[in-house]
C-alpha cells in the first residue's frame, strides 16, 4: 500500500513532530499551570457525561 520511502518518511515525520511538540509543551508548562488550572476537572466531567450518554443508549436500546 505504501512504498518503503513513504513509510520511512512517515515514521521520521512522526518522531520529529513528537519531539517538537514535547519541547513546546515543556516551554509553555508555566503558562499552562497558570491559565488552565482546574481544566482536569472539566475533562473528567466531559468524559463522565459522554459515558453517561453511552450508558443510557445501551440501557434503552
SEFIZA-3560 file (N, C-alpha, C; in Angstrom, 3 decimals):
REM SEFIZA-3560
<numar><xx>0.817</xx><yy>-1.175</yy><zz>0.000</zz><atom>N</atom></numar>
<numar><xx>0.000</xx><yy>0.000</yy><zz>0.000</zz><atom>CA</atom></numar>
<numar><xx>0.873</xx><yy>1.256</yy><zz>0.000</zz><atom>C</atom></numar>
<numar><xx>1.881</xx><yy>1.300</yy><zz>0.854</zz><atom>N</atom></numar>
<numar><xx>2.826</xx><yy>2.415</yy><zz>0.876</zz><atom>CA</atom></numar>
<numar><xx>4.183</xx><yy>1.911</yy><zz>0.420</zz><atom>C</atom></numar>
<numar><xx>4.932</xx><yy>2.782</yy><zz>-0.210</zz><atom>N</atom></numar>
<numar><xx>6.292</xx><yy>2.406</yy><zz>-0.585</zz><atom>CA</atom></numar>
<numar><xx>7.190</xx><yy>2.522</yy><zz>0.638</zz><atom>C</atom></numar>
<numar><xx>8.384</xx><yy>1.944</yy><zz>0.532</zz><atom>N</atom></numar>
<numar><xx>9.324</xx><yy>1.987</yy><zz>1.646</zz><atom>CA</atom></numar>
<numar><xx>9.701</xx><yy>3.428</yy><zz>1.982</zz><atom>C</atom></numar>
<numar><xx>9.890</xx><yy>4.243</yy><zz>0.966</zz><atom>N</atom></numar>
<numar><xx>10.238</xx><yy>5.644</yy><zz>1.196</zz><atom>CA</atom></numar>
<numar><xx>9.135</xx><yy>6.396</yy><zz>1.927</zz><atom>C</atom></numar>
<numar><xx>7.900</xx><yy>6.116</yy><zz>1.585</zz><atom>N</atom></numar>
<numar><xx>6.775</xx><yy>6.774</yy><zz>2.256</zz><atom>CA</atom></numar>
<numar><xx>6.687</xx><yy>6.354</yy><zz>3.716</zz><atom>C</atom></numar>
<numar><xx>6.905</xx><yy>5.075</yy><zz>3.992</zz><atom>N</atom></numar>
<numar><xx>6.882</xx><yy>4.603</yy><zz>5.374</zz><atom>CA</atom></numar>
<numar><xx>7.999</xx><yy>5.228</yy><zz>6.201</zz><atom>C</atom></numar>
<numar><xx>9.194</xx><yy>5.297</yy><zz>5.637</zz><atom>N</atom></numar>
<numar><xx>10.321</xx><yy>5.907</yy><zz>6.352</zz><atom>CA</atom></numar>
<numar><xx>10.026</xx><yy>7.381</yy><zz>6.625</zz><atom>C</atom></numar>
<numar><xx>9.521</xx><yy>8.087</yy><zz>5.611</zz><atom>N</atom></numar>
<numar><xx>9.174</xx><yy>9.490</yy><zz>5.797</zz><atom>CA</atom></numar>
<numar><xx>8.119</xx><yy>9.655</yy><zz>6.880</zz><atom>C</atom></numar>
<numar><xx>7.104</xx><yy>8.825</yy><zz>6.861</zz><atom>N</atom></numar>
<numar><xx>6.042</xx><yy>8.921</yy><zz>7.857</zz><atom>CA</atom></numar>
<numar><xx>6.556</xx><yy>8.692</yy><zz>9.260</zz><atom>C</atom></numar>
<numar><xx>7.396</xx><yy>7.694</yy><zz>9.434</zz><atom>N</atom></numar>
<numar><xx>7.948</xx><yy>7.396</yy><zz>10.753</zz><atom>CA</atom></numar>
<numar><xx>8.843</xx><yy>8.530</yy><zz>11.236</zz><atom>C</atom></numar>
<numar><xx>9.725</xx><yy>9.027</yy><zz>10.365</zz><atom>N</atom></numar>
<numar><xx>10.613</xx><yy>10.124</yy><zz>10.752</zz><atom>CA</atom></numar>
<numar><xx>9.828</xx><yy>11.401</yy><zz>11.041</zz><atom>C</atom></numar>
<numar><xx>8.795</xx><yy>11.663</yy><zz>10.253</zz><atom>N</atom></numar>
<numar><xx>7.962</xx><yy>12.841</yy><zz>10.480</zz><atom>CA</atom></numar>
<numar><xx>7.271</xx><yy>12.735</yy><zz>11.824</zz><atom>C</atom></numar>
<numar><xx>6.737</xx><yy>11.574</yy><zz>12.158</zz><atom>N</atom></numar>
<numar><xx>6.065</xx><yy>11.376</yy><zz>13.440</zz><atom>CA</atom></numar>
<numar><xx>7.034</xx><yy>11.589</yy><zz>14.600</zz><atom>C</atom></numar>
<numar><xx>8.228</xx><yy>11.043</yy><zz>14.500</zz><atom>N</atom></numar>
<numar><xx>9.219</xx><yy>11.196</yy><zz>15.567</zz><atom>CA</atom></numar>
<numar><xx>9.596</xx><yy>12.660</yy><zz>15.734</zz><atom>C</atom></numar>
<numar><xx>9.872</xx><yy>13.357</yy><zz>14.618</zz><atom>N</atom></numar>
<numar><xx>10.236</xx><yy>14.774</yy><zz>14.697</zz><atom>CA</atom></numar>
<numar><xx>9.087</xx><yy>15.604</yy><zz>15.251</zz><atom>C</atom></numar>
<numar><xx>7.869</xx><yy>15.314</yy><zz>14.824</zz><atom>N</atom></numar>
<numar><xx>6.697</xx><yy>16.047</yy><zz>15.295</zz><atom>CA</atom></numar>
<numar><xx>6.509</xx><yy>15.856</yy><zz>16.796</zz><atom>C</atom></numar>
<numar><xx>6.664</xx><yy>14.622</yy><zz>17.277</zz><atom>N</atom></numar>
<numar><xx>6.511</xx><yy>14.337</yy><zz>18.702</zz><atom>CA</atom></numar>
<numar><xx>7.581</xx><yy>15.058</yy><zz>19.518</zz><atom>C</atom></numar>
<numar><xx>8.798</xx><yy>15.125</yy><zz>19.012</zz><atom>N</atom></numar>
<numar><xx>9.876</xx><yy>15.820</yy><zz>19.721</zz><atom>CA</atom></numar>
<numar><xx>9.584</xx><yy>17.311</yy><zz>19.807</zz><atom>C</atom></numar>
<numar><xx>9.167</xx><yy>17.914</yy><zz>18.702</zz><atom>N</atom></numar>
<numar><xx>8.866</xx><yy>19.351</yy><zz>18.687</zz><atom>CA</atom></numar>
<numar><xx>7.696</xx><yy>19.664</yy><zz>19.617</zz><atom>C</atom></numar>
<numar><xx>6.657</xx><yy>18.850</yy><zz>19.580</zz><atom>N</atom></numar>
<numar><xx>5.513</xx><yy>19.063</yy><zz>20.465</zz><atom>CA</atom></numar>
<numar><xx>5.940</xx><yy>18.934</yy><zz>21.928</zz><atom>C</atom></numar>
<numar><xx>6.792</xx><yy>17.971</yy><zz>22.238</zz><atom>N</atom></numar>
<numar><xx>7.288</xx><yy>17.803</yy><zz>23.607</zz><atom>CA</atom></numar>
<numar><xx>8.069</xx><yy>19.014</yy><zz>24.089</zz><atom>C</atom></numar>
<numar><xx>8.962</xx><yy>19.547</yy><zz>23.244</zz><atom>N</atom></numar>
<numar><xx>9.722</xx><yy>20.731</yy><zz>23.623</zz><atom>CA</atom></numar>
<numar><xx>8.815</xx><yy>21.938</yy><zz>23.818</zz><atom>C</atom></numar>
<numar><xx>7.851</xx><yy>22.122</yy><zz>22.952</zz><atom>N</atom></numar>
<numar><xx>6.944</xx><yy>23.259</yy><zz>23.075</zz><atom>CA</atom></numar>
<numar><xx>6.087</xx><yy>23.144</yy><zz>24.327</zz><atom>C</atom></numar>
<numar><xx>5.660</xx><yy>21.944</yy><zz>24.655</zz><atom>N</atom></numar>
<numar><xx>4.859</xx><yy>21.755</yy><zz>25.859</zz><atom>CA</atom></numar>
<numar><xx>5.672</xx><yy>22.110</yy><zz>27.098</zz><atom>C</atom></numar>
<numar><xx>6.915</xx><yy>21.640</yy><zz>27.157</zz><atom>N</atom></numar>
<numar><xx>7.756</xx><yy>21.941</yy><zz>28.316</zz><atom>CA</atom></numar>
<numar><xx>8.049</xx><yy>23.435</yy><zz>28.402</zz><atom>C</atom></numar>
<numar><xx>8.175</xx><yy>24.095</yy><zz>27.256</zz><atom>N</atom></numar>
<numar><xx>8.432</xx><yy>25.533</yy><zz>27.236</zz><atom>CA</atom></numar>
<numar><xx>7.228</xx><yy>26.302</yy><zz>27.795</zz><atom>C</atom></numar>
<numar><xx>6.028</xx><yy>25.852</yy><zz>27.507</zz><atom>N</atom></numar>
<numar><xx>4.810</xx><yy>26.544</yy><zz>27.916</zz><atom>CA</atom></numar>
<numar><xx>4.207</xx><yy>25.992</yy><zz>29.201</zz><atom>C</atom></numar>
<numar><xx>4.914</xx><yy>25.147</yy><zz>29.912</zz><atom>N</atom></numar>
<numar><xx>4.345</xx><yy>24.490</yy><zz>31.082</zz><atom>CA</atom></numar>
<numar><xx>3.920</xx><yy>25.485</yy><zz>32.156</zz><atom>C</atom></numar>
<numar><xx>4.707</xx><yy>26.550</yy><zz>32.374</zz><atom>N</atom></numar>
<numar><xx>4.340</xx><yy>27.550</yy><zz>33.377</zz><atom>CA</atom></numar>
<numar><xx>3.033</xx><yy>28.236</yy><zz>33.014</zz><atom>C</atom></numar>
<numar><xx>2.875</xx><yy>28.570</yy><zz>31.732</zz><atom>N</atom></numar>
<numar><xx>1.639</xx><yy>29.221</yy><zz>31.296</zz><atom>CA</atom></numar>
<numar><xx>0.450</xx><yy>28.277</yy><zz>31.428</zz><atom>C</atom></numar>
<numar><xx>0.657</xx><yy>27.004</yy><zz>31.136</zz><atom>N</atom></numar>
<numar><xx>-0.429</xx><yy>26.033</yy><zz>31.239</zz><atom>CA</atom></numar>
<numar><xx>-0.909</xx><yy>25.924</yy><zz>32.676</zz><atom>C</atom></numar>
<numar><xx>0.034</xx><yy>25.886</yy><zz>33.613</zz><atom>N</atom></numar>
<numar><xx>-0.345</xx><yy>25.778</yy><zz>35.024</zz><atom>CA</atom></numar>
<numar><xx>-1.087</xx><yy>27.028</yy><zz>35.487</zz><atom>C</atom></numar>
<numar><xx>-0.732</xx><yy>28.175</yy><zz>34.924</zz><atom>N</atom></numar>
<numar><xx>-1.357</xx><yy>29.429</yy><zz>35.338</zz><atom>CA</atom></numar>
<numar><xx>-2.759</xx><yy>29.586</yy><zz>34.755</zz><atom>C</atom></numar>
<numar><xx>-2.909</xx><yy>29.363</yy><zz>33.471</zz><atom>N</atom></numar>
<numar><xx>-4.169</xx><yy>29.674</yy><zz>32.794</zz><atom>CA</atom></numar>
<numar><xx>-5.148</xx><yy>28.508</yy><zz>32.735</zz><atom>C</atom></numar>
<numar><xx>-4.683</xx><yy>27.295</yy><zz>32.849</zz><atom>N</atom></numar>
<numar><xx>-5.561</xx><yy>26.140</yy><zz>32.707</zz><atom>CA</atom></numar>
<numar><xx>-5.731</xx><yy>25.389</yy><zz>34.017</zz><atom>C</atom></numar>
<numar><xx>-5.648</xx><yy>26.105</yy><zz>35.132</zz><atom>N</atom></numar>
<numar><xx>-5.832</xx><yy>25.491</yy><zz>36.440</zz><atom>CA</atom></numar>
<numar><xx>-7.275</xx><yy>25.000</yy><zz>36.547</zz><atom>C</atom></numar>
<numar><xx>-7.455</xx><yy>23.765</yy><zz>36.940</zz><atom>N</atom></numar>
<numar><xx>-8.789</xx><yy>23.205</yy><zz>37.100</zz><atom>CA</atom></numar>
<numar><xx>-9.360</xx><yy>22.600</yy><zz>35.831</zz><atom>C</atom></numar>
<numar><xx>-8.624</xx><yy>22.619</yy><zz>34.743</zz><atom>N</atom></numar>
<numar><xx>-9.161</xx><yy>22.078</yy><zz>33.493</zz><atom>CA</atom></numar>
<numar><xx>-9.267</xx><yy>20.553</yy><zz>33.528</zz><atom>C</atom></numar>
<numar><xx>-8.506</xx><yy>19.917</yy><zz>34.406</zz><atom>N</atom></numar>
<numar><xx>-8.606</xx><yy>18.459</yy><zz>34.538</zz><atom>CA</atom></numar>
<numar><xx>-10.001</xx><yy>18.052</yy><zz>34.982</zz><atom>C</atom></numar>
<numar><xx>-10.604</xx><yy>18.839</yy><zz>35.882</zz><atom>N</atom></numar>
<numar><xx>-11.951</xx><yy>18.534</yy><zz>36.345</zz><atom>CA</atom></numar>
<numar><xx>-12.962</xx><yy>18.670</yy><zz>35.209</zz><atom>C</atom></numar>
<numar><xx>-12.749</xx><yy>19.638</yy><zz>34.339</zz><atom>N</atom></numar>
<numar><xx>-13.645</xx><yy>19.800</yy><zz>33.189</zz><atom>CA</atom></numar>
<numar><xx>-13.519</xx><yy>18.601</yy><zz>32.251</zz><atom>C</atom></numar>
<numar><xx>-12.307</xx><yy>18.130</yy><zz>32.049</zz><atom>N</atom></numar>
<numar><xx>-12.087</xx><yy>16.957</yy><zz>31.204</zz><atom>CA</atom></numar>
<numar><xx>-12.777</xx><yy>15.730</yy><zz>31.801</zz><atom>C</atom></numar>
<numar><xx>-12.625</xx><yy>15.538</yy><zz>33.102</zz><atom>N</atom></numar>
<numar><xx>-13.267</xx><yy>14.399</yy><zz>33.752</zz><atom>CA</atom></numar>
<numar><xx>-14.786</xx><yy>14.498</yy><zz>33.685</zz><atom>C</atom></numar>
<numar><xx>-15.321</xx><yy>15.707</yy><zz>33.849</zz><atom>N</atom></numar>
<numar><xx>-16.767</xx><yy>15.896</yy><zz>33.747</zz><atom>CA</atom></numar>
<numar><xx>-17.257</xx><yy>15.588</yy><zz>32.334</zz><atom>C</atom></numar>
<numar><xx>-16.509</xx><yy>16.015</yy><zz>31.338</zz><atom>N</atom></numar>
<numar><xx>-16.878</xx><yy>15.750</yy><zz>29.945</zz><atom>CA</atom></numar>
<numar><xx>-16.867</xx><yy>14.250</yy><zz>29.656</zz><atom>C</atom></numar>
<numar><xx>-15.828</xx><yy>13.562</yy><zz>30.119</zz><atom>N</atom></numar>
<numar><xx>-15.739</xx><yy>12.118</yy><zz>29.905</zz><atom>CA</atom></numar>
<numar><xx>-16.883</xx><yy>11.402</yy><zz>30.622</zz><atom>C</atom></numar>
<numar><xx>-17.205</xx><yy>11.848</yy><zz>31.837</zz><atom>N</atom></numar>
<numar><xx>-18.322</xx><yy>11.253</yy><zz>32.578</zz><atom>CA</atom></numar>
<numar><xx>-19.638</xx><yy>11.484</yy><zz>31.845</zz><atom>C</atom></numar>
<numar><xx>-19.820</xx><yy>12.670</yy><zz>31.291</zz><atom>N</atom></numar>
<numar><xx>-21.036</xx><yy>12.990</yy><zz>30.548</zz><atom>CA</atom></numar>
<numar><xx>-21.173</xx><yy>12.095</yy><zz>29.311</zz><atom>C</atom></numar>
<numar><xx>-20.107</xx><yy>11.933</yy><zz>28.561</zz><atom>N</atom></numar>
<numar><xx>-20.132</xx><yy>11.062</yy><zz>27.377</zz><atom>CA</atom></numar>
<numar><xx>-20.408</xx><yy>9.617</yy><zz>27.803</zz><atom>C</atom></numar>
<numar><xx>-19.788</xx><yy>9.193</yy><zz>28.907</zz><atom>N</atom></numar>
<numar><xx>-20.046</xx><yy>7.838</yy><zz>29.419</zz><atom>CA</atom></numar>
<numar><xx>-21.498</xx><yy>7.652</yy><zz>29.828</zz><atom>C</atom></numar>
<numar><xx>-22.083</xx><yy>8.689</yy><zz>30.422</zz><atom>N</atom></numar>
<numar><xx>-23.486</xx><yy>8.619</yy><zz>30.820</zz><atom>CA</atom></numar>
<numar><xx>-24.389</xx><yy>8.522</yy><zz>29.587</zz><atom>C</atom></numar>
<numar><xx>-24.086</xx><yy>9.269</yy><zz>28.559</zz><atom>N</atom></numar>
<numar><xx>-24.877</xx><yy>9.195</yy><zz>27.324</zz><atom>CA</atom></numar>
<numar><xx>-24.770</xx><yy>7.790</yy><zz>26.725</zz><atom>C</atom></numar>
<numar><xx>-23.561</xx><yy>7.227</yy><zz>26.694</zz><atom>N</atom></numar>
<numar><xx>-23.379</xx><yy>5.881</yy><zz>26.148</zz><atom>CA</atom></numar>
<numar><xx>-24.131</xx><yy>4.851</yy><zz>26.991</zz><atom>C</atom></numar>
<numar><xx>-24.093</xx><yy>5.003</yy><zz>28.319</zz><atom>N</atom></numar>
<numar><xx>-24.805</xx><yy>4.068</yy><zz>29.189</zz><atom>CA</atom></numar>
<numar><xx>-26.303</xx><yy>4.137</yy><zz>28.958</zz><atom>C</atom></numar>
<numar><xx>-26.847</xx><yy>5.333</yy><zz>28.817</zz><atom>N</atom></numar>
<numar><xx>-28.269</xx><yy>5.497</yy><zz>28.558</zz><atom>CA</atom></numar>
<numar><xx>-28.647</xx><yy>4.853</yy><zz>27.227</zz><atom>C</atom></numar>
<numar><xx>-27.781</xx><yy>5.024</yy><zz>26.235</zz><atom>N</atom></numar>
<numar><xx>-28.046</xx><yy>4.438</yy><zz>24.922</zz><atom>CA</atom></numar>
<numar><xx>-28.136</xx><yy>2.910</yy><zz>25.018</zz><atom>C</atom></numar>
<numar><xx>-27.180</xx><yy>2.305</yy><zz>25.732</zz><atom>N</atom></numar>
<numar><xx>-27.178</xx><yy>0.837</yy><zz>25.824</zz><atom>CA</atom></numar>
<numar><xx>-28.276</xx><yy>0.311</yy><zz>26.746</zz><atom>C</atom></numar>
<numar><xx>-28.713</xx><yy>1.101</yy><zz>27.679</zz><atom>N</atom></numar>
<numar><xx>-29.792</xx><yy>0.662</yy><zz>28.569</zz><atom>CA</atom></numar>
<numar><xx>-31.126</xx><yy>0.650</yy><zz>27.825</zz><atom>C</atom></numar>
<numar><xx>-31.389</xx><yy>1.684</yy><zz>27.034</zz><atom>N</atom></numar>
<numar><xx>-32.695</xx><yy>1.808</yy><zz>26.393</zz><atom>CA</atom></numar>
<numar><xx>-32.775</xx><yy>1.236</yy><zz>24.978</zz><atom>C</atom></numar>
<numar><xx>-31.666</xx><yy>0.734</yy><zz>24.466</zz><atom>N</atom></numar>
<numar><xx>-31.723</xx><yy>0.145</yy><zz>23.109</zz><atom>CA</atom></numar>
<numar><xx>-31.397</xx><yy>-1.325</yy><zz>23.175</zz><atom>C</atom></numar>
//
